Amino acid sequence: MPILALAVLLSWPIVVAILFSRQERAQALIWSILIGYLILPPLIEIDLPAFPGLNKHMVPALAAGFMVYFAARDRAAPEERPPPMGGFVVLLLAMNFISPLMTALTNPDPLIDGINYRPAMTISQGVASQLLLFMQFLPFFMGYKLLWNARGAQLWLRSLILAVLWYTIPMLIELRLSPQINVWVYGFFQHDFIQTIRYGGFRPIVFLQHPLWVALMTMTAFLSAIAIARNNRTRRNILIALYLGVMVVLCKSAGALLQAMMAAPLVAFARPRMMVLASVMIAGLAFSYPTLRTTSWMPLQGIVDLAMSISPDRGRSLEFRLMNEEELLGRAMERPLFGWGSWGRSLYYDPYSGRLTAIPDGLWVIWIGSNGIFGYLAQFLLLLTPIFAMYRAMPRGSPGGNQAELVVLGTVSLMLAMNLLDLIPNATLTPLTWLTAGALLGNANRLRQGIPQADSLAGSERILPKKAGIQTVL
C-alpha cells in the first residue's frame, strides 16, 4: 500500500477538525465531504477486524459525523432545527438496515463453481453490511441536519461550483498530458487506462474512480452555475456557467453530455415547479427501468441501433452492457427477495478459469443481485423520496419573492434526478449523492410545513468571522 496515500487518508480527520474549528458547521460539512471526495486516494482501504474497509468515502463521513454529533454540538433554537424526516423515510431507513440481516439469513450455503468458491453469508457479515450502510448514509443524515434551509441549499451549489472550478486545473492537465496525476501524487493508477481514451484524446480521471465520475460531477456543477447565473445575471456568473459547459464537453462522456442537454434548458428557463416535475419523471424512469426493460415499452434494440449509428464503438459498448444486465438479472431472479449477498455471490464465474463471465456496470443490477428486490426498493426509494417530497412541497402559481430560492431547489432536484438516471448504466452513487438527497429532503419538509427562514439567500455569501474559535471543537 502506498505510504503517502495511507498517510493522507489517516490525516483527513485532522483536516475535518480544523475545518469545523474555523468555519460554520454547514460549510465545514460541505468541504469535509466534497474535498475529501475530490483529493483523497481512490481504492485505498483501511481494513479493521469485524469492520468494513475505511476508504475515501467513509473516512470523511465518519470524521464529519463525529464533529456534527459529538464535538461541535448544535446550540440552535428549536425553531431553527430541521423538521422531522417523516414516517415513510423512517420506514425506508428501517428496511435498509433490516435488509443485510435478511440477506445473511437466507444465504447460509457456500457456492462452489468449479475452481471458484464463495463462502456462505453469516450474521457477522450482515452486521458488517449494516455498519457499511450506516457510514454511507451519514452524508444523508448530516445534509438533512445542516443543509435543510434555503441558505444551506445555495451554499451547497456555490461550494460545488467553486470546488469543480479548482478541479478543472488538473482536469485540463490530464486532457493535455494523459491521466497521470494520481500516479504522480499517490504512485498508482486507479483504473483501466483504456477507459480514459476517447475520440482520439484523453478524458480526465484525476483522483476519482473513473472518468464517468468526473463527468457527472462536472455536469452537476454546470447545472449549479446556470442556477446561480439565473438568479444573479452578472458577467462573472454567466462566464463561469459557460466555462463549466465547455468542461462537460471536454470530459467526453456521452451520458453526462446528454444529461446536460436535457437539464440545462430547464434550469435556465423553466419555472421551478416544472423543473421538479421533470425531475420526478426522470427519477421515476430510472426507478422503473428494471421493470420497463422486460417489456416492449423499452425499445432496447432501437436504442442500440441509434447508438451504433452515432458511434459504432459506443453502440457495441451499450450492447455489451445490456447483454451483461440480462445475464445478471437472470442470476438475481434465482433469489429475488433478499438477493445473494456479498463475496461476488450474485455474479457468474467461469468454472474452469475462475474469471467473471458477466461484468456488472449499472448499480441497479448490483443492488438487485446482492440485496434482492427488498434491498433495491429500500435504497432506491430513499433516494427517490426527496424528489417526490419536493414536488409535493413546491408551491403552485407565481412564487413571488421566493423565486430565487425555488430555482435553487429545482436545480438540486434535477441534480439528484440526473444522478439517479446515471445509475442505470453506471454505479455513480457517491457521498455527494447522499448529501444532495439529505439537503433536498430537508428543504422539502421545511416548505411543506411552512417553517419560516431565519437566513435568506442574500446572506448565503456571508462567512463567519475569521476566528470562529477552536473552542467549538474542544
PyMOL commands that set and color helices and strands:
alter all, ss='L'
color gray80, all
select helices_A, chain A and resi 3-22+25-39+58-71+78-80+87-105+123-146+150-177+181-186+193-196+211-231+235-250+254-269+272-292+300-310+312-332+363-393+400-422+431-449+457-459+470-472
alter helices_A, ss='H'
color red, helices_A
select strands_A, chain A and resi 46-48+51-54+111-113+116-118+197-198+201-202
alter strands_A, ss='S'
color yellow, strands_A
deselect
rebuild
show_as cartoon
